[in-house]
């Protein structure tokens, strides 16, 4: 068995060395298609990972309400206020409504950290328990306690544990708990999740706003319970807020579908560009390989006759040419994967694109290359196997 494989590989190598042009041209053409396919798969893998990370961070059953920027709004009224929060909480009985107040604060040792002011119903913590400690509760919010929940990545960097003190903006906060930090995606690249959550009432006082009724929120999160229709909840929220707000600033409702619209658009563009290049390259490479294999068969008729006279069967000849096609496809795939990996690395460094080079990204082109090589060589191999020994010997 091993000897047969070795002899077949030796025959393929000797034929490639004797006819380098016929061996190199289809490999190079197909490798370009394989490179485009590798880039396509790495892009799709990156976009899938980015979409999953965005959904995990945003919340699958959550939609966010925020005021439109002043330059995009036809009205210069207030954004979201406590009155809007109370109206939603009172009327959306089957939904959990949470305020969000965001700011960036510099913490010694880690730099800029996102601080989120919210309440005990904050949906983006998920249903799981914290890694350690506890989440802040309703009494923490009502009494505006200086307690904080920190992400695991931030706790790891600062060596924080529940019960320790975190200093932000010159004010001490007791660490109540630690939650599993998820990696965010910024400009197509994964960033460490350095976040601190504090009660929104504490955030209002801490950031200088004493009049809670007049303070504006950055957004309001609405978590829809399982089995509830998100679209109907969005419509109800929109109608309710429009009735209460009159001439105030327009609102933007962000749902998971809206959030993923950009990802879907990027995926379509990537499939159209890289997918088209891959189809053209692979198709052209397969056709060129088939044509050159046909020419290869015609130029090796005498060799085929000699092999047959020495005891080779039609099956042996068929397997030899199919193996040659598979090897050509394999070499094209390996070269294409290497080129695709280089392109992925360069593009990922130069542009904010979510590209991920994983094992399946390399395996798929390799398997496809072997398959296309074997299929392209099938007809020429059948032709070679069908040549009668006596007729082939007369070609010499």
QUIWOVEN-V826666 format. One record per residue. N is the residue number from 1. SS is DSSP state (H for helix, E for strand, C for the rest). Layout:
N_SS, N_SS
//
This chain:
1_C, 2_H, 3_H, 4_H, 5_H, 6_H, 7_H, 8_H, 9_H, 10_H, 11_H, 12_H, 13_H, 14_H, 15_H, 16_H, 17_H, 18_H, 19_C, 20_H, 21_H, 22_H, 23_H, 24_H, 25_H, 26_H, 27_H, 28_H, 29_H, 30_H, 31_H, 32_H, 33_H, 34_H, 35_H, 36_H, 37_H, 38_H, 39_H, 40_H, 41_H, 42_H, 43_H, 44_H, 45_H, 46_H, 47_H, 48_H, 49_H, 50_H, 51_H, 52_H, 53_H, 54_H, 55_H, 56_H, 57_H, 58_H, 59_C, 60_C, 61_C, 62_E, 63_E, 64_E, 65_E, 66_E, 67_E, 68_C, 69_C, 70_H, 71_H, 72_H, 73_C, 74_C, 75_C, 76_C, 77_C, 78_C, 79_C, 80_E, 81_E, 82_H, 83_H, 84_H, 85_H, 86_H, 87_H, 88_H, 89_H, 90_H, 91_H, 92_C, 93_C, 94_C, 95_E, 96_E, 97_E, 98_E, 99_E, 100_E, 101_E, 102_E, 103_E, 104_E, 105_E, 106_E, 107_E, 108_C, 109_C, 110_C, 111_E, 112_E, 113_E, 114_E, 115_E, 116_E, 117_E, 118_E, 119_C, 120_C, 121_C, 122_C, 123_H, 124_H, 125_H, 126_C, 127_C, 128_C, 129_C, 130_C, 131_C, 132_E, 133_E, 134_C, 135_C, 136_C, 137_C, 138_H, 139_H, 140_H, 141_H, 142_H, 143_C, 144_C, 145_C, 146_C, 147_E, 148_E, 149_E, 150_E, 151_E, 152_H, 153_H, 154_H, 155_H, 156_H, 157_H, 158_H, 159_C, 160_C, 161_C, 162_C, 163_C, 164_C, 165_E, 166_E, 167_E, 168_E, 169_C, 170_C, 171_E, 172_E, 173_E, 174_E, 175_E, 176_E, 177_E, 178_E, 179_E, 180_C, 181_C, 182_C, 183_C, 184_E, 185_E, 186_E, 187_C, 188_C, 189_E, 190_E, 191_E, 192_C, 193_C, 194_C, 195_E, 196_E, 197_E, 198_E, 199_E, 200_H, 201_H, 202_H, 203_H, 204_H, 205_H, 206_H, 207_C, 208_C, 209_C, 210_C, 211_C, 212_C, 213_C, 214_C, 215_C, 216_E, 217_E, 218_C, 219_E, 220_E, 221_E, 222_E, 223_E, 224_E, 225_C, 226_C, 227_C, 228_C, 229_C, 230_H, 231_H, 232_H, 233_H, 234_H, 235_H, 236_H, 237_H, 238_H, 239_H, 240_H, 241_H, 242_H, 243_H, 244_H, 245_H, 246_C, 247_C, 248_C, 249_C, 250_C, 251_E, 252_E, 253_E, 254_E, 255_C, 256_H, 257_H, 258_H, 259_H, 260_C, 261_H, 262_H, 263_H, 264_H, 265_H, 266_H, 267_H, 268_H, 269_H, 270_H, 271_H, 272_H, 273_H, 274_H, 275_H, 276_H, 277_H, 278_H, 279_H, 280_H, 281_H, 282_H, 283_H, 284_H, 285_H, 286_H, 287_H, 288_H, 289_H, 290_H, 291_H, 292_H, 293_H, 294_H, 295_H, 296_H, 297_H, 298_H, 299_H, 300_C, 301_H, 302_H, 303_H, 304_H, 305_H, 306_H, 307_H, 308_H, 309_H, 310_C, 311_C, 312_C, 313_C, 314_H, 315_H, 316_H, 317_H, 318_H, 319_H, 320_H, 321_H, 322_H, 323_H, 324_H, 325_H, 326_H, 327_H, 328_H, 329_H, 330_H, 331_H, 332_H, 333_H, 334_H, 335_H, 336_H, 337_H, 338_H, 339_H, 340_H, 341_H, 342_H, 343_H, 344_H, 345_H, 346_H, 347_H, 348_H, 349_H, 350_H, 351_C, 352_C, 353_C, 354_C, 355_C, 356_C, 357_C, 358_C, 359_H, 360_H, 361_H, 362_H, 363_H, 364_H, 365_H, 366_H, 367_H, 368_H, 369_H, 370_H, 371_H, 372_H, 373_H, 374_H, 375_H, 376_H, 377_H, 378_H, 379_H, 380_H, 381_H, 382_H, 383_H, 384_H, 385_H, 386_C, 387_C, 388_C, 389_H, 390_H, 391_H, 392_H, 393_H, 394_H, 395_C, 396_C
//
